[in-house]
């Protein structure tokens, strides 16, 4: 059975195919904004603002999916549903799992970026004979 990863660079590259700088900018923005979204989601849950929690979970889901964080996106989608049905206990119970999933995603992004930086692959342009 193939091991699942939190981050899929191929998904990000496929979405940002026309601009070789864009994946880096997209990841930078994601990594900058996501901790704020997670804190806001926790706060919305604490004050029982379920519509706000649903909106934030949706934003997290879409953002994570856009950068290739499929597992994190799936969890955020589940949180979105729980917020929609105002299931406070489930939201509170799943928040630590969502935060752990985010940290796993960050670790894999960093690891992938290190490997790509060493190979100068991230910014290289594909050609018939390889990469330049």
C-alpha positions in Angstrom: 0.0 0.0 0.0 1.4 3.4 -1.0 2.0 5.9 1.8 -0.2 9.0 1.7 1.5 12.3 1.9 0.2 15.6 3.2 1.6 17.6 0.4 1.5 16.9 -3.4 3.8 19.2 -5.3 2.5 17.8 -8.6 -1.0 19.2 -7.8 0.5 22.7 -7.2 2.6 22.6 -10.3 -0.3 21.5 -12.4 -2.4 24.4 -11.2 0.4 27.0 -11.7 1.8 25.6 -14.9 2.3 28.8 -16.8 4.3 30.8 -14.3 7.4 29.2 -12.6 7.5 31.8 -9.9 3.8 31.4 -9.0 4.1 28.1 -7.0 6.6 29.7 -4.7 4.5 32.8 -4.2 1.4 30.7 -3.7 3.1 28.6 -1.0 4.5 31.7 0.7 1.0 33.3 0.9 -0.5 30.0 2.1 2.1 29.6 4.8 1.7 33.2 5.9 -2.1 33.2 6.0 -3.0 29.7 7.2 -2.0 30.1 10.9 -4.2 33.2 11.1 -7.1 31.3 9.6 -6.6 28.4 12.1 -6.6 30.8 15.0 -9.7 32.5 13.8 -11.4 29.1 13.3 -10.5 28.2 16.9 -11.9 31.6 18.1 -15.1 31.2 16.1 -15.6 27.8 17.7 -15.0 29.1 21.2 -17.5 31.9 20.8 -19.9 29.6 19.0 -20.1 31.7 15.8 -20.9 28.7 13.5 -21.4 30.7 10.3 -18.0 32.3 10.7 -16.4 28.9 11.5 -18.1 27.4 8.4 -16.7 30.2 6.2 -13.2 29.8 7.6 -13.2 26.0 7.3 -14.3 26.5 3.6 -11.5 29.0 3.0 -9.0 26.6 4.6 -10.3 23.7 2.6 -10.0 25.6 -0.7 -6.6 27.1 0.1 -5.2 23.7 1.1 -6.5 22.0 -2.0 -5.1 24.7 -4.2 -1.5 24.1 -2.9 -1.8 20.3 -2.9 -2.6 19.8 0.7 -5.3 17.2 0.1 -5.4 15.6 3.5 -5.6 19.0 5.3 -8.2 20.1 2.8 -10.3 17.0 3.5 -10.2 17.6 7.3 -11.2 21.2 6.8 -14.1 20.1 4.6 -15.3 17.8 7.4 -15.0 20.8 9.8 -17.0 22.9 7.4 -19.8 20.4 7.6 -19.7 20.2 11.4 -19.9 24.0 11.6 -22.8 24.0 9.2 -24.7 21.7 11.5 -23.5 23.7 14.6 -21.9 20.6 16.1 -19.8 22.3 18.7 -18.4 19.2 20.4 -17.2 17.7 17.1 -15.6 21.0 16.0 -13.8 21.3 19.3 -12.6 17.7 19.2 -11.4 17.9 15.6 -9.5 21.2 15.9 -6.3 19.7 17.3 -6.4 17.1 14.5 -6.7 19.9 11.9 -3.8 21.8 13.5 -1.7 18.7 13.5 -2.5 18.0 9.9 -1.5 21.6 9.0 1.9 21.1 10.8 2.4 17.9 8.9 1.7 19.7 5.6 4.1 22.5 6.5 6.8 19.9 7.3 6.3 18.2 4.0 6.3 21.5 2.1 9.6 22.5 3.7 11.1 19.1 3.0 10.0 19.2 -0.6 11.3 22.8 -1.0 14.7 21.8 0.4 15.0 18.9 -2.0 14.0 21.1 -4.9 16.3 23.9 -3.9 19.2 21.5 -3.9 18.4 20.2 -7.4 17.5 23.7 -8.6 14.4 22.0 -9.9 11.7 24.3 -8.5 12.5 27.2 -10.8 14.0 25.3 -13.7 12.3 25.2 -17.0 11.5 21.8 -18.6 13.1 21.1 -22.0 13.2 18.0 -24.3 16.7 17.0 -23.0 15.9 17.6 -19.3 15.8 20.8 -17.3 17.9 24.0 -17.6 
